[in-house]
Amino acid sequence: MNVTVFGGTGKIGQLAVRQLLDAGHDVTVLVRSPDKLSVDDDHLGVVIAELSDTDAIRRVVDGADAVISALGPVVDPFLHSGPLTEAMRSIVAAMHESGVRRLIALSTVSVPDPRDRPGLLDRLVPVGVGLLIPGALAEVQGMTEVVTTSGLDWTVARITAPIDIPTNGTLRAGFLGRDEVGAPMARTDIAAFLVDQLDDDRYVGAAPAISN
């Protein structure tokens, strides 16, 4: 399968790229800083460009069987706006233009899914995030809205507390207030969930919360 990855130089993105290559996929990444990409493979294509470069986005999406976005905002209390929502609009537009249907993206539990039955704590999380890092929350909300209204075959994986620990072989996925989903999750397991969605249609059109 030919898979295009955005956010491939981030911690989760690099793990996803490595896992895709290990599984035998051909991978194309769009990166701004190639020196941050620790993965090197004959089946990895690298395009150096800014996320604002819509022509570059079209090039890396064209010919793909699926797109994975591991994009996420900088956790900065002084961030008021960012490029990610606009970049996601460009990605979705390029997918429609090229006839690419499958889109798998990251978000956080600060963004609700209609299937959630949130309790008080679940409702307070986005309020607290909005007070502490309003710009980051706006970006996450904006990207997620673009994906979920895209008309594509999308899946959004919502995370809470990504951590750098080895995989423990445990995955929980579901909806707040309905399923037993916790908070911490190994980044390598988050990446594996994203990659696994290429061959799994259970969460097409849904945004499950995931954890270990």
N, C-alpha and C positions, 0 to 999 in steps of 0.2 A: 504494500500500500504506500502511496505517496502522501506524506503528511507534512503540512506547513505548521511551524511553531512560532508563535509570538511570545516574547518574554523569555527567550531561550537562554539568556545570560543570568537570570535570577536563580536563586537556590532551587526552587521547585522546577523551574523551566529546564535547567541543566540536567536534573535527574530524569525528567520526562524525555528529553532528547536521548540521553544514554539508554534508557529503557526501550525506547522506540527502535533505536539502532540494534540493540541486543536482540530484539524480537524480529529483526530482518526487514524492517521498513526503510524506505528511502525518506530522508528528512531534509527539509529546507527551512532555514531560520533567517529572519530579518533581525539584524543587530546593529546597534549604534556603535558599540565598543567591542570589536572582535577579540581584543586582548582579554576580555572577561570570560570568553567562552573556553572552557577547559576541555571540551570534547573535540576529538579529531578522528575522522573516519572517512573512508572513501565514499560512503553512502550519505555523507552530510554535505549539503550545499549551503553556503553562507553568502547572504546578500547584505552589504553594509549600507545602511540608510537610516534616516530618522523616521519615526512613526508618522510624521507629518507628510512624508513623501508618498502621495497616493499612487504615483506611477510604480514605485518600488513595491508597494503593497499588492498592486494588481499583478506584478510579475511573479511574486512568490506564491500567490494564491492560484494563479492560472496553472492548470494541470494537476492540482492536488485532489486527492480523494477525500481528505478531511482536514480541518484546521483545529489546532489546539491553541488556546490562549492562556498563558500563565502570567499575563500582565497583572500587575497590582501596584497601587500608588505608594509613594514614599510616606512613611509614618512620620509626618512633620506637622506639629501644631500650627505652624505659620503658613502652611500650604493652603491657598485659597482657590486655586484653579490648577488644572493640569491637562495634559494632552491626551489622556487615555480614552476618555469618552469619545472624542472626535476620531481617534485612531480606530476605535471599535466600529464607529459608523463607516469608516473607509474600508475596514475588513469585511463587514457585512455587505457593503455595496459591491466590493470586488468578488465576493462569493456568488452573489446573484448574477453578476456579469459573466462569470466563468462557469456557472452551473454547478458550483460546489455546494452540497447540501448539509454536510455534517459539521457542526460547530460545537466544540467542548470548551468550556471556559471556567475560570475560577471566580469566586465571589466570597462573601463572608455571611455569617448568620445575622449580621446587621441588616441584611436585605431579606424581607420575608418571602415565603412561597405561599400561594393560596391554600395549600394543603396543611400548613402549620396550624396548630392549636396552641398558640403561645401562652405561657404562664406569665406571671408578673415579672420575674427575672428576665425572661426572654424579651419582654416589651421594654425593659429598662436598658438593655444592652445598647441598642442603637441610639438611645437618648444620651447615654454616657459617652459613646464614641463620638457623637455629634458635638458634644461639648468640648471634648479633648482634642479631636483631630477632625474638624468639620470638613476641611478640604479633601482629605482622604475618603471620608464617608461619601461626600458628593460624587467623587470619582467612581467609587464602587457602585453606588446607586445608579449613576449614569451609564456605566458600562453594562450593568446587569439589565437595565431597561432596554438598551439597544439590542442585546442578545435575545431577550425574552419576547420582544416584539418584532423580531427579524423575519418571521415566516420561514425560517430555516429549521432543520432537524437539530435542535439545540439541546444541550445538557449543561447545566450550571452546577458545579460542585461548591457548596458553601462550607467554608472552614472557620474555625474559631481560634485555635492556638497551635500553629505549626511549630514543631520543635525538631532539633537536630539529634535524633536518636536512631538507632538501627530499627529496621522493621520488626514488629513483634507478631506479625501474622494475623492480627485481629483487625477487622474492618466493620464499622457500623455505619449504615447509611439509612436515612429516613427523614422524618419531618418533626419539627419541634412540637412537643406536647403529645405526640402520637407514638413515637418510637424512641427506644433507648439509645440516644445519641449523646456522647459526651463532648468534651472540649479538646483536650490535647490530641495531636496526631503527628506521627513522624512524617517529615517532608517526603521521604522516599515512598511512603504509603500513599500520600496525596498524589504524587506523580503517577504511581501505579494505578490509582483509581482513574485518573484522566486518560491514561493509555488504554485501560481496560474498556472504556466506553466506546472505543472504536468498533468493538465486536459485541456490544451489549446495548440493546434498545429499551431496557426496562425504564430508564430515566429520560427518554426522549421527551422533550417538552416539559421537563420538571427540574427543580433546583433542590436536590436532596442535601441535607446537612450531613457531613461525614466526620468520623472520628475513629480512633483506635478503641 
